[in-house]
Amino acid sequence: MRKGFTRKPQADEPATRGKNYITPSGLQRLKDEHRFLLTRDRPAVTEVVAWAASNGDRSENADYQYGKRRLRQIDGRIRFLAKRIEAAEVVDPEAPRAGQPRAFFGATVRYANAAGAERVVSIVGTDEVDLNRNHISWVSPLGRALMKSAAGDSVVLEAPGGTEYLTVLEVRYERISVEPFREPPGSEASAKGLPRRRSPDEEETIRRRS
């Protein structure tokens, strides 16, 4: 193992804020949610609002008022997702890389703290953070600390709880499985029993089991 170095992230890193770096699975999840809201949930809520409006005084109609509020929430989420999808810069963790692997977006990193406790994390986009799967954002304190490091390097983690010194043990690039979008059980579309389209990750899982 080569002699490592200690790297401390600079205050102005990362420089690029406009682009939404994301993995292929993460982008698909955003698209699946956007499609669900636009083609299934919103039409279902619109139908409920129309029915409630036909029942008389709208000012005292709880169904109508709730439906209109829900429509505003859905429209806001649709606009947000559309902007995130438009700004998406897809980075495939499985793409071939030459030379000794260094930690960049999409890397899976195994490291140890000063006490020797090891942890494995995957560096993903801000829309893909999942602490249950050890998926951390590339702009998080830990993500910034690990960025550009290689096996054998020491890095400094400046966290709210204090400063930690970490040793990078391994950097690799592999498929990162993002939790697929799942239709909310209480949505209007679910209540109406409309068919749900499977995500590509779910289709892949079914193919592997068959």
C-alpha positions in Angstrom: 0.0 0.0 0.0 1.3 3.3 -0.9 1.9 6.0 1.7 -1.3 8.0 2.1 -1.8 11.7 2.4 -4.2 13.7 4.5 -6.6 15.8 2.6 -8.9 18.4 4.0 -11.8 19.6 1.8 -11.7 23.2 0.8 -14.5 25.6 1.8 -15.4 26.3 -1.8 -15.8 22.7 -2.8 -17.7 21.5 -4.8 -17.8 24.3 -7.3 -20.6 23.0 -9.6 -24.1 23.7 -8.1 -26.3 24.0 -11.1 -26.0 20.4 -12.3 -28.0 17.6 -10.6 -25.6 14.7 -10.6 -27.5 11.5 -10.3 -27.1 7.8 -11.0 -29.2 6.1 -13.7 -31.4 4.4 -11.1 -31.9 7.7 -9.2 -33.0 9.4 -12.4 -35.4 6.6 -13.2 -37.0 7.0 -9.8 -37.6 10.7 -10.3 -39.1 10.0 -13.7 -41.4 7.3 -12.3 -42.7 9.6 -9.6 -43.2 12.5 -12.1 -45.1 10.1 -14.4 -47.3 8.8 -11.6 -48.2 12.3 -10.3 -48.9 13.7 -13.8 -50.8 10.7 -15.3 -52.4 9.0 -12.4 -52.5 10.9 -9.1 -53.4 14.3 -10.4 -56.2 13.1 -12.7 -57.6 11.1 -9.8 -57.6 14.1 -7.5 -59.0 16.3 -10.2 -61.9 13.9 -10.5 -62.5 14.0 -6.7 -62.5 17.8 -6.8 -65.0 17.9 -9.7 -67.3 15.6 -7.8 -67.0 17.6 -4.6 -67.7 20.8 -6.4 -71.0 19.4 -7.7 -72.2 18.9 -4.1 -73.0 22.5 -3.4 -71.3 25.3 -1.4 -67.6 25.0 -2.0 -66.6 27.3 0.9 -68.0 24.7 3.4 -67.1 21.6 1.4 -64.3 19.8 3.2 -63.7 17.4 0.3 -63.5 20.2 -2.2 -61.1 22.3 0.0 -58.9 19.3 0.7 -58.8 18.3 -3.0 -57.8 21.8 -4.1 -55.0 21.9 -1.5 -53.8 18.4 -2.6 -53.8 19.6 -6.2 -51.5 22.5 -5.3 -49.2 20.1 -3.5 -49.1 17.8 -6.5 -48.5 20.6 -8.9 -45.6 21.9 -6.8 -44.0 18.5 -6.6 -44.5 18.0 -10.4 -42.7 21.3 -11.1 -39.9 20.4 -8.6 -39.3 17.0 -10.2 -39.4 18.5 -13.7 -36.6 20.9 -12.8 -34.5 18.1 -11.2 -35.0 15.9 -14.2 -34.1 18.7 -16.6 -30.9 19.5 -14.7 -29.9 15.9 -14.3 -26.3 15.0 -15.2 -26.3 11.2 -15.2 -23.1 9.4 -14.0 -23.0 5.6 -14.3 -21.1 4.0 -11.5 -20.5 0.9 -13.7 -18.8 2.9 -16.5 -15.2 1.7 -17.1 -12.5 3.8 -15.4 -8.7 3.6 -16.0 -6.0 3.7 -13.4 -6.2 3.5 -9.6 -9.7 4.2 -8.5 -10.3 7.5 -6.7 -13.5 8.5 -5.0 -15.7 10.6 -7.2 -19.5 10.7 -7.7 -20.8 7.1 -7.9 -17.9 5.6 -5.9 -18.4 3.0 -3.1 -15.9 3.6 -0.4 -14.8 1.5 2.5 -13.1 3.5 5.3 -12.1 3.2 8.9 -12.2 5.8 11.7 -9.5 6.4 14.3 -11.0 3.6 16.5 -10.7 1.1 13.6 -14.4 0.8 13.0 -15.1 0.2 9.3 -18.0 1.5 7.2 -18.9 1.3 3.5 -20.8 4.2 1.8 -21.8 5.0 -1.7 -21.6 8.6 -3.0 -24.8 9.6 -4.8 -26.9 12.6 -5.7 -28.9 14.7 -3.3 -32.1 13.1 -4.6 -30.8 9.6 -3.8 -29.7 9.9 -0.2 -30.7 6.8 1.8 -29.0 6.3 5.1 -30.5 2.9 5.5 -28.5 1.8 2.4 -25.5 3.9 3.3 -26.0 6.2 0.3 -24.6 9.6 1.1 -24.8 12.9 -0.8 -21.7 14.0 -2.7 -22.2 17.5 -1.1 -22.5 16.1 2.4 -19.5 16.6 4.9 -18.5 13.0 4.5 -19.0 13.0 0.8 -16.8 16.1 0.4 -14.1 14.6 2.7 -13.9 11.4 0.7 -13.9 13.1 -2.7 -10.7 12.4 -4.8 -9.3 10.0 -2.2 -7.8 6.6 -3.0 -7.0 3.5 -0.9 -4.4 4.3 1.7 -5.3 8.0 2.0 -6.2 9.7 5.2 -8.9 12.3 5.1 -10.3 14.8 7.5 -14.0 14.9 8.2 -15.3 18.2 9.5 -18.7 17.2 10.9 -21.1 19.1 13.3 -20.0 16.7 16.0 -16.3 17.5 15.6 -13.3 16.6 13.5 -12.6 13.0 12.6 -9.7 11.4 10.9 -10.5 8.6 8.5 -8.5 6.1 6.5 -9.7 5.1 3.1 -9.4 1.3 2.7 -11.0 0.7 -0.7 -12.6 2.6 -3.5 -14.6 0.7 -6.1 -17.2 1.4 -8.7 -20.3 -0.9 -9.0 -24.0 -0.8 -9.5 -25.8 1.3 -6.9 -29.3 0.1 -6.3 -31.6 3.0 -5.5 -34.9 2.3 -3.8 -37.5 2.5 -6.6 -40.4 4.8 -6.4 -43.4 3.2 -4.9 -46.9 4.4 -5.2 -48.2 5.9 -1.9 -50.8 3.6 -0.4 -53.1 6.4 0.4 -53.1 8.1 -3.0 -56.3 8.7 -4.9 -54.9 6.6 -7.8 -54.4 3.7 -5.4 -57.9 4.1 -4.0 -59.3 3.8 -7.5 -57.4 0.7 -8.2 -55.6 2.0 -11.3 -52.8 -0.3 -12.6 -49.3 0.6 -11.6 -46.4 0.5 -14.0 -43.3 -1.3 -12.7 -40.0 0.5 -12.5 -37.0 -0.8 -14.5 -35.3 -2.0 -11.2 -38.4 -4.0 -10.3 -38.6 -5.5 -13.8 -34.9 -6.5 -13.5 -35.6 -8.1 -10.1 -38.5 -10.1 -11.5 -36.3 -11.3 -14.5 -33.6 -12.4 -12.1 -36.0 -14.4 -10.0 -37.7 -16.1 -13.0 
